[in-house]
Amino acid sequence: LPDIAYVNGRFCPIEQAVVSIEDRGLQFGDSVYEVMRAYAGQIFALGQHLDRFTRSSRLIHLNADDFLAELPGLLEEALRQSTYGDAILYVQLTRGAAQRSHSIPADILPTRIITVRPMEDSYAAEQAEGVSAVGLQDIRWAHCDIKSTNLLAGVLLKYEARQAGAFEAILFNERGELTEGASSNVFVVIDGVLRTPELSERILAGVTRLRLLELARQDGIPVRSGVLSREDMAGADEVFVASTSIEVIPVVRFDGKPIGSGQPGPITRRLHELYREMARRPAGD
Ligand code: PDD
């Protein structure tokens, strides 16, 4: 079965989908995106992804109204054509193609892209056993709340983490405060309290983050958002990273030293279980 793409009004197999070499997404990273997941044919948390996509578009002065109006239908159609039940859906809206110039051209038509790929239980081993992470300086820009495809810093940070044999780079700002992972939000458990950095322009407002905080509250797990240091991380009872694609992955080693018992912790396990249950429930939205 071919993986399905949609580009500017046309569905086709992914290998046949092309955009112009003058696309500003390619030349400037002048574009925004979303990654969503479908479970058993249902797109999970679609509303929250669309809200964030709307916000990202507005913050880069990109008019997404027309695309947003048709997006739910296009996603459904792309998923249907793919025939996948469990899938990763990628949506990207770029400024469009125009002769290269930093200034935003008037009357430019945005490039609209969707892809659908199958999603098996790709992270089962990491979810079960936990992973190691390294702490790195957050060298990204000051607007990580915008989900833009300007991802070079994230790519380099992830490279550095993988070179060090770690699964994720956990990032700290210039004051030594935890921000997030290179492609995930970070949570720690200290004395039974679930803690995570509060939302700011320096982190992405993760949909998974939001859902996990709701689930924790409903389950009676105390939750606190606020500043976390490298020492808090190193001394935590549990640490985990979370995103749409990985769901919840325990971090059992940080900077080469074990976190807590060196095994995935009970609150991490519990939250992942609750999350999976919710995501797989029909109309889990
Ligand atoms: N990344 N922070 C960053 C920097 C991310 O790239 C992501 C997700 C998250 C988690 O967001 P959410 O829970 O909404 O997926 C946090 C996606 C999955 C990606 O780029 O592939």
Residues whose N, C-alpha, C, O or C-beta is under 5 A from the ligand:
A	BS01	PDD	V35 E180 G181 A182 S183 S184 N185 L204 A205 G206 V207 T208 R209 A242 S243 T244 S245
